[in-house]
Amino acid sequence: MPFKRPLSSHTSDDESLFSHDQHSKRVCSGSPWNIGEEKPLLVYILQAKIHPETMSELAALVENYTIERVDSQRNQGPGVVSKLNLELTGDVKKANIIVTAIKMRQRLERHIDWRIAKTKAIVTPSWLRDSVKSGQPLSCGNYVAVHNLEDEALQHCPDTVQDISSSSSIHLPSPEKESSWQTEPDEPIDATEAESLSCNAKYSCLRPSPLVCPNQGLVKEIDIIRRSRHIEGEDRSMLSYSRAISVIKAYPHVITEHNLHDLHELPFLGEKVLSMIEEFLKTGRITEAQKFLADPRFQSLSAFITIHGIGPHSARRLYDLGLRTLEELERYYEVIPGLSDEETMSLLEAESSANTEAAVEKSIKIGLALRHDLSQTIPCEEVEEINRTVMRELSHVQKGCKNVIAGGYRRGKPQSNDVDIVITHTDWKIGSQKVKGLCRKLVQRLHEQGFVTHVMHLSGFHEHNVLRTRHWDSLEKALTVFVWPHNPSRQRIYRRVDLIFAAPEVFWTAVVGWTGSTMFQRDLRLWAKQQKGMKFDSSGISRRHDSRLYYPRTERDVFKVLGLLYVHPTLRNADA
């Protein structure tokens, strides 16, 4: 049965979706929404996937709001102008906005013709709830239901748009919208989106790279060669193998002698790599990789770089000193396995000393002393428990913070090497001030409560490095060693936990940057530079020619600003 209820008009201050630069906005010529025109906004509620009780609630929202509005106008006279004029309709063709719980195109097309869907703003039920609550139609940007129709939803959204070109201030989400700015929940892979990605693409940020691919055994063999180039400082060759691995990770079929010729159409697979693939198909091994595995130098250098603070250059230097094993490294650094209390970095001095030689040596000693614990992987359940503990302790320091667990956990790994937690504040207006200095306070709190025993690195915010002249991003971060307090029922294992604080306007670039994988991030930066004339890193997106900064409001917006199709986190595993 169609719902028919009269309601009122609309006017709203809409902010620039991505940037702090202000541009005039015009209502689309095909849109019927004109400021001051008392024309009802026709809302069609698609009942599929919406519980009957929720359906009644949504209808009641409009009915109750209509009654309140009519009564208000009657009591206050003809001078009252309503900002919201809604009317429920049962005719999807006449509707101006469609409310649905469906997220995928294939499911939507069962109920609505795709050509019609592309002419409507299709939003989630939260849009209706929040619009009624605020008394005006809100921007659809935070409420897009079907992401394939994001551009159409923004184009046909009935929120009133006004010229803001004369405004000099940075427009941030209003209090009404704060409830919709939250860490995005884990969502399933959209099959249509995944199919839009191409395994033939030049950039790994355009390819779907699952955690485990159909050719994972081949990938592991080639990765041995990549690692050998890495530890020997042969960066150019290492990058070539990294690219080849990322291409194979995205190839959707098992490679056989019958489809081997298809690989010639893929990028970055040169004759040498192709010959290795042929050898692997015949023998299940690659001779060069097996030689490295048996090489004592490769074994020693590979072991050395597992210690925090020791990179390839330092590993080679230590090897040249005659050191061959981690036990010899312990004696060289005068470390007692399992004991590192005396090497704990001062929480008050960590920031000022983070880049000094003495601080690096302390970090190496901590990594060596705790290497047996830190080399153990962390199951998902414990990752989540650590995250809950960190956020609980943070609530004692600062209210209103939100977070996302990034890293391998977010890419779907059942076991993680460490825990990466990206944190921000939900207040977009003053959130950047609220998180400034918060990293140090949280670390101090965790230390006092017995959760953090060591700090490998602690840095504060600094101005966004538009020219990317520094390796580290401009976020506030602490690389810590976490342990559960003494408890007879729990095994006491030291874990690596990295805490990353970002201002609200760059939170989602931080999440994307810290989610990984390494090659995916490398290609994101390369795509931004080569294809879009932009710079991307964890602390922001800027335009190269004028340093204009962009502030995405969701993770999908990060991809949209860069002109990319959205890639689900579990499809960003472009490394071995």
Summary of the structure (lengths in Angstrom):
residues: 576
radius of gyration: 27.3
end to end distance: 54.6
largest distance: 91.6
contacts: 1813
relative contact order: 0.10
helix: 44%
strand: 12%
